[in-house]
Amino acid sequence: MKTLHIDCTFGIAGDMLLAALVDLGADLDDVAAALRRLPIDPFELDTRPVDRCGIHARLLRIALEPDGDAHGHGHAHGQGHDHAHDASHSHSHEHEHEHEHEHEHEHHDHPHRRAGEILTMIADADLPPRVRRRATAIFTAIAEAEGRIHGIDPAEVHLHEVGAMDSIIDILGVCFALEALDIDTITATPVPVGYGVVTMAHGRFPIPAPATLELLKGVPLSTF
């Protein structure tokens, strides 16, 4: 039985985790090929080694190509959305993550999706059982948290930020990478929640945002 332990000291995000899993040995081309079998927008994935404070890390870049050109040779086209984060790791499945924003995310360029649509896509896709269970559990948890906050049926929740295509790729890509590495169990250090305010589809909210607080119920937290 393989256990993945995630060190969240400097934060954690889907693309950071996917970069770390690639650094552990998951094949990014295989992950991308699995993602392209799903009915999602054209995209390109690539990684490159970087150095952060003297620590080896891997930078993941997702380039979305709404013009339909899926052969972007590693760069975004037209109004394509492009983002990159890095994740470094130490030994024996212990990961240190350093999150460095290189720009702001522009999710408004891509259609948002209802949670029910994403869950139906996952249910209808030809996926390994564990990938299906993990992806379903993640999007169900997000939809239920948003549904409680907004007082609507979880299936009708419009996943504005997570529903953006790059976040769908992050989450499903992580599930495929976990399967490639045959990870059975995942553990993590307390999650740092940060502070301040953030602007989202419904306005400005304190950090952690309401739906995030719902997801973090019962989860050990860190204040830094």
ZIMO-V28763 format. One line per field, one symbol per residue. ss: DSSP state (h for helix, s for strand, l for the rest). phi: phi as a letter, one per 20 degrees, with the letter a starting at -180 (. if undefined). psi: psi as a letter, one per 30 degrees, with the letter a starting at -180 (. if undefined). Layout:
ss->???
phi->???
psi->???
//
This chain:
ss->lssssssllllllhhhhhhhhhhhlllhhhhhhhhhllllllssssssssssllsssssssssslllllllllllllllllssssssssllllsssllllllllllhhhlllsshhhhhhhhhhllllhhhhhhhhhhhhhhhhhhhhhhlllhhhlsslllllhhhhhhhhhhhhhhhhllssssssllssllllssssllsssslllhhhhhhlllllssll
phi->.eddddeegdnbbgffffffffffpfeffffffffffefcfgbccbcbfcdclndfbcedcddecffneecelncfdlegecbbccbdcddlmeddcddcfeaefdfffcfecfgfffffgffefecggffffffffffffffffffffemcfgfefeegfffffffffgffffffffffeleecccbfgefemboccecfepecfeffgfffffegnefddec
psi->kkkkkkjgeglkleeeeeeeeefffkjeeeeeeeefflillklkkllkklkjhgkklkkkkkjkifffjgighgllkcgkkklkllkllblhgkkkkjjjkflkkifffkklkkeeeeeeeeefljlkeeeeeeeeeeeeeeeeeeeeefhlkeffkjieeffkeeeeeeeeeeeeeeeefhkekklllkkkfalalkkaegakllkkleeeeefgkgkklkg.
//
